[in-house]
Amino acid sequence: MNSSICTLFEKHFHHGIAGLTNSLYKNGFRGNVYVGYRGPLPEWCSPAILNPELEWEGATTLNVYEDLKVHFLPVNTTFHLTNYKPDFMIRLFNGPAKKSISLSYFDPDIVIKCNWSFFEKWMKHGVALVHEIIATDMPPSHPIRRMWEEVIEKAGQKVTRQLYSYINGGFCGVHRDYQEYLTVWKKIMDVGIEHFNLAPDKFMPTDRTDPFFATDQDAMNIAAMCCHSPISEIGPEGMDFIHGGWTMSHAVGSPKPWKKKFILSALKGHSPTLPESAYWKCVDGPIQSFSSSVIKRKRLSLKVASMIGRIYQKK
């Protein structure tokens, strides 16, 4: 399958781009990674050259290997980047990734753990989605789903399936046959902005009583309720939110793995998490955003912090 990857970042999240790309390559992905960004690019991107063939103003391409290319696409939007996901994916499908059979979005704090071929098989079954760990038990009678039904009606859509779990917005894999999901996702975002006070330049500006508390993530869940494309879901283990996962690791929250002081955190009772450990396994190539000495030091601090965690944990 001719698959492509996309993600969005700004500021220090370029370290996550390196980890994500490395994890993809180490697990068999070969192809194009499209990186939307805002602000300056980091030093490790300096070999990238202008690529007018992408038909995207200012686009540059880093030829990592002959079979791995990372394309940096400047995005001009006032949206918080998390709220720009459906627009970005639609534009890619219709532009730089128009020859791709599938397009997978990953947040820049995710690394994958299994062979890429599984993701390609997964997307053939429907839009690939993963459950949240927070409030994942969300039956059809949940009051927030009832509010979402009002949004669906306002969007001129109808509920097409009853869902029982809440979906995390950090990943979605879309086969070209199912890109209708993206147009519905974008439509829900537009309706949220126009009729439900969704602030596109902010992320989680309100509380869970709001139907768009998690902005794009809530819109993503609503789209899953009313799109006609099939969906294929994996539980919270799919992002290492609980043990037993084998597909990917998502380092939600703050600080991110590349900023965290592991030993200090362990002394406060917080052991390294599965996603933090997974990230530092993916930092030494083919893209390296840290020096070898920093990588060695961080990996050592992870080991020490893990040992401390076995002795001392916050109750």
C-alpha positions in Angstrom: 0.0 0.0 0.0 1.3 3.5 -0.9 0.9 5.0 2.6 1.8 8.5 3.9 2.2 9.9 7.3 1.4 13.4 8.5 1.8 15.4 11.7 1.8 19.0 13.0 4.2 20.8 15.3 5.7 24.0 16.6 8.5 24.9 19.0 10.2 22.1 21.0 7.9 19.4 19.6 10.4 18.9 16.7 12.0 16.4 19.1 8.8 14.4 18.9 8.9 14.6 15.1 12.3 13.0 15.1 11.2 10.2 17.5 8.0 9.5 15.5 9.8 9.3 12.2 12.5 7.1 13.6 9.9 4.7 15.1 8.1 4.5 11.8 11.3 3.7 9.8 12.5 1.1 12.4 9.2 -0.6 12.1 9.2 -0.9 8.4 7.5 2.3 7.1 8.9 3.5 3.8 7.6 6.6 2.1 6.6 10.2 2.7 6.2 12.0 6.0 4.4 15.3 5.7 5.1 17.7 8.6 3.0 20.8 9.0 4.8 23.4 11.1 4.6 26.9 12.4 7.6 29.0 13.4 11.3 28.2 12.7 12.6 24.8 11.8 15.3 23.3 14.1 18.9 22.8 13.2 18.5 19.1 12.3 16.2 20.1 9.4 18.8 22.4 7.8 19.7 19.9 5.0 16.1 20.1 3.7 15.8 21.7 0.3 13.0 23.6 -1.4 10.6 21.3 -3.2 8.3 23.2 -5.7 6.9 19.8 -6.9 4.8 19.6 -3.7 2.8 22.7 -4.8 2.9 24.1 -1.3 4.5 27.5 -0.8 7.7 27.3 1.2 7.8 23.4 1.2 11.1 21.8 1.8 12.1 18.1 1.7 14.7 16.3 3.8 15.9 13.2 2.0 16.6 11.0 5.0 17.1 7.9 2.9 16.2 7.1 -0.7 13.1 5.4 0.7 12.3 7.9 3.4 11.5 11.6 2.8 10.3 14.1 5.3 8.5 17.1 3.8 8.2 20.3 5.9 5.1 22.3 5.0 4.6 25.8 6.6 1.0 26.3 7.7 -0.6 29.7 7.8 -3.5 29.4 10.2 -4.7 31.2 13.4 -6.0 27.9 14.6 -4.4 26.0 17.5 -2.6 23.3 15.5 -4.6 20.5 17.1 -7.7 22.1 15.6 -6.1 22.2 12.1 -5.9 18.4 11.7 -8.9 17.7 9.4 -8.1 20.7 7.2 -4.5 19.6 6.9 -5.3 16.0 6.1 -7.9 17.0 3.4 -5.4 19.4 1.8 -2.8 16.7 1.8 -5.1 14.1 0.2 -6.0 16.6 -2.5 -2.4 17.9 -2.9 1.0 16.5 -1.9 -0.4 13.1 -0.9 -2.8 12.8 -3.8 -1.2 9.5 -4.9 -1.4 8.0 -1.4 -3.8 5.2 -0.7 -3.9 6.0 3.0 -2.9 8.9 5.2 -2.2 8.5 8.9 -2.1 11.4 11.3 0.0 11.1 14.5 0.5 13.7 17.2 4.2 14.5 17.6 4.4 12.9 21.0 3.6 9.4 19.6 6.0 6.6 18.6 4.9 3.4 17.0 5.8 0.0 18.4 4.7 -2.6 15.8 5.4 -3.4 12.2 4.0 -0.7 9.9 2.2 -3.4 7.8 -0.3 -3.8 10.7 -1.4 -0.2 10.3 -2.0 -0.7 6.6 -4.1 -3.8 7.3 -6.0 -1.9 10.1 -7.0 1.0 7.8 -8.5 -1.4 5.3 -11.2 -2.3 7.9 -12.2 1.4 8.5 -10.9 4.6 9.9 -8.3 3.5 12.5 -9.0 5.0 15.9 -7.9 4.5 19.5 -9.8 4.9 22.8 -8.9 7.4 25.5 -8.2 6.3 29.1 -10.1 9.3 30.6 -13.8 8.9 30.4 -13.5 6.2 27.8 -16.7 4.5 29.0 -19.2 6.7 27.2 -22.4 4.8 26.3 -25.0 6.1 23.8 -27.1 7.5 26.7 -24.3 9.6 28.1 -25.4 13.3 28.4 -22.5 14.5 26.4 -23.4 12.2 23.5 -27.0 13.6 23.8 -25.5 17.1 23.3 -23.4 15.8 20.4 -26.6 14.6 18.8 -27.7 18.3 18.7 -24.5 19.2 17.0 -25.0 16.4 14.4 -28.5 17.6 13.7 -27.2 21.2 13.2 -24.6 19.9 10.8 -27.3 18.2 8.7 -26.0 14.8 9.5 -27.6 11.7 11.2 -26.3 9.3 13.8 -25.1 6.3 11.9 -23.7 4.1 14.7 -23.9 3.8 18.5 -20.5 4.1 20.2 -19.6 3.2 23.7 -16.1 4.6 24.1 -14.4 8.0 23.9 -11.7 8.3 21.2 -8.3 10.0 21.6 -7.6 12.7 19.0 -3.9 11.9 18.8 -4.1 9.4 15.9 -6.3 8.5 13.0 -5.5 6.4 10.0 -7.7 7.0 6.9 -7.8 4.9 3.8 -8.6 7.0 0.7 -11.9 5.1 0.3 -12.9 6.5 3.7 -11.8 10.1 3.5 -15.5 11.1 3.8 -14.7 10.8 7.5 -12.4 13.8 7.2 -15.0 16.0 5.5 -17.5 15.2 8.3 -14.9 15.9 10.9 -14.2 19.3 9.3 -17.9 20.0 9.0 -18.4 19.3 12.7 -15.5 21.7 13.5 -17.1 24.4 11.4 -20.5 23.9 13.0 -18.9 24.0 16.4 -17.2 27.3 15.6 -20.3 28.9 14.1 -23.0 27.6 16.6 -21.4 26.2 19.7 -18.7 28.7 20.7 -15.8 26.5 19.8 -12.7 28.7 19.9 -10.4 27.4 17.1 -7.3 29.1 18.5 -7.5 27.3 21.8 -7.4 23.8 23.2 -9.6 22.8 26.1 -10.6 26.3 27.0 -13.7 25.3 29.0 -14.7 22.2 31.0 -16.4 18.8 30.3 -19.9 20.3 30.5 -19.2 21.9 27.1 -19.9 19.7 24.1 -16.6 20.9 22.6 -14.5 20.8 25.8 -11.7 19.0 23.9 -12.3 20.9 20.6 -10.9 18.8 17.7 -11.0 15.6 19.8 -14.7 16.0 20.6 -15.4 16.9 16.9 -13.5 13.7 16.0 -15.7 11.6 18.3 -18.9 13.3 16.9 -17.7 12.5 13.3 -17.3 8.9 14.3 -20.9 8.9 15.4 -22.3 10.2 12.1 -20.0 9.4 9.2 -20.8 6.7 6.7 -17.3 5.4 6.5 -16.6 2.3 8.6 -14.4 2.7 11.7 -12.1 0.3 13.4 -11.3 0.9 17.1 -8.6 -0.3 19.5 -8.8 0.2 23.3 -6.7 2.5 25.4 -3.9 -0.1 25.4 -3.4 1.0 21.7 -1.6 4.1 23.0 0.0 2.5 26.1 -2.5 4.3 28.3 -2.7 0.9 30.1 -0.4 -2.1 30.0 -0.7 -4.7 27.2 -0.4 -2.4 24.2 1.7 -3.2 21.2 0.7 -0.6 18.5 1.9 2.8 19.7 2.9 4.9 22.7 1.4 8.3 23.3 3.1 10.6 25.8 0.1 12.8 26.8 0.4 15.5 29.4 3.4 17.6 30.4 6.4 17.7 30.5 7.1 15.7 27.3 9.7 12.9 27.4 12.4 15.1 25.8 11.9 17.7 28.6 11.3 15.6 31.7 13.9 15.3 34.5 13.4 11.6 35.2 15.4 11.2 38.4 13.9 14.3 40.1 10.4 13.1 39.0 11.1 9.6 40.4 12.2 11.1 43.8 8.8 12.8 43.9 7.1 9.4 43.4 6.5 9.4 39.7 8.2 6.6 37.8 8.9 6.8 34.1 5.9 5.9 32.0 5.6 3.4 29.1 5.5 6.2 26.5 8.5 8.0 28.0 10.6 4.9 27.8 9.3 4.1 24.3 10.3 7.6 23.1 13.9 7.3 24.3 14.3 4.0 22.4 13.6 5.9 19.2 15.9 8.9 19.3 19.2 7.6 17.8 18.4 7.4 14.1 17.8 7.8 11.3 17.0 11.3 12.5 18.9 12.5 15.6 17.6 15.7 17.3 19.9 15.1 20.3 23.6 14.5 20.5 24.8 11.0 21.4 26.0 12.2 24.8 22.6 13.6 25.7 20.9 10.3 24.5 23.2 8.2 26.7 22.7 10.5 29.7 18.9 10.5 29.3 18.7 6.7 28.9 20.9 6.3 32.0 18.6 8.6 34.0 15.6 6.6 32.8 17.2 3.4 34.2 18.0 5.1 37.5 14.5 6.6 37.8 13.0 3.2 37.1 15.0 1.7 39.9 14.0 4.5 42.3 10.4 3.9 41.2 10.5 0.3 42.3 11.5 1.4 45.8 9.5 4.6 46.2 6.1 5.5 44.6 3.7 8.3 45.5 0.6 6.9 47.1 
